[in-house]
Amino acid sequence: MPGMIANILDARAFAILARVLLTLVFWSSGLAKLFEFDANAVMMEGFGLSPGWLVNTATLILQIGASLMIILNRSVWLASGALAEFTVLTIPIAHPFWAKDGEEAFRDMTVALEHVSEIGGLALVAILSRKH
């Protein structure tokens, strides 16, 4: 490996940036749920999750809190596990591609596959956090 690449990969700032980017989808969604609280509470109700205000509150706390734990490299195994379980649960609730047809099914299947890839990233960050 070229020395410059090794230096980047060994840099603490690069590790923090990678954790920020890995969790971007979660903390940005959590902030959106906070700033557009009422609309997101209604959306939760639309998925059959009630009361919407409580589910939205719990979700945004999980998304922001677990993201911060990963970014700060604190109990990464716990935060990654919680976000992974949350992400798995969103597939049947919000992206049930098997119950849809055509382009809508394809779109939800693509999102579900992206979720599975994100879970792989969460597992990897938990593994790597044990080594540092």
ChimeraX attribute file (.defattr): number of C-alpha atoms within 10 A of each C-alpha:
attribute: neighborCount
match mode: 1-to-1
recipient: residues
	/A:1	5
	/A:2	6
	/A:3	8
	/A:4	9
	/A:5	10
	/A:6	10
	/A:7	11
	/A:8	12
	/A:9	13
	/A:10	11
	/A:11	11
	/A:12	11
	/A:13	11
	/A:14	13
	/A:15	15
	/A:16	15
	/A:17	12
	/A:18	15
	/A:19	21
	/A:20	18
	/A:21	13
	/A:22	18
	/A:23	24
	/A:24	15
	/A:25	13
	/A:26	23
	/A:27	22
	/A:28	15
	/A:29	16
	/A:30	24
	/A:31	15
	/A:32	14
	/A:33	20
	/A:34	19
	/A:35	11
	/A:36	11
	/A:37	18
	/A:38	14
	/A:39	15
	/A:40	19
	/A:41	21
	/A:42	17
	/A:43	15
	/A:44	21
	/A:45	15
	/A:46	12
	/A:47	11
	/A:48	11
	/A:49	16
	/A:50	14
	/A:51	12
	/A:52	21
	/A:53	19
	/A:54	13
	/A:55	16
	/A:56	25
	/A:57	17
	/A:58	12
	/A:59	20
	/A:60	22
	/A:61	17
	/A:62	19
	/A:63	25
	/A:64	19
	/A:65	16
	/A:66	24
	/A:67	26
	/A:68	19
	/A:69	17
	/A:70	24
	/A:71	19
	/A:72	13
	/A:73	19
	/A:74	13
	/A:75	14
	/A:76	24
	/A:77	20
	/A:78	14
	/A:79	21
	/A:80	25
	/A:81	16
	/A:82	15
	/A:83	21
	/A:84	20
	/A:85	11
	/A:86	15
	/A:87	17
	/A:88	15
	/A:89	12
	/A:90	14
	/A:91	18
	/A:92	13
	/A:93	12
	/A:94	14
	/A:95	19
	/A:96	16
	/A:97	20
	/A:98	11
	/A:99	10
	/A:100	14
	/A:101	11
	/A:102	8
	/A:103	10
	/A:104	14
	/A:105	16
	/A:106	14
	/A:107	15
	/A:108	20
	/A:109	18
	/A:110	14
	/A:111	17
	/A:112	21
	/A:113	13
	/A:114	12
	/A:115	17
	/A:116	16
	/A:117	12
	/A:118	19
	/A:119	20
	/A:120	14
	/A:121	17
	/A:122	24
	/A:123	17
	/A:124	13
	/A:125	19
	/A:126	20
	/A:127	14
	/A:128	12
	/A:129	15
	/A:130	11
	/A:131	6
	/A:132	6
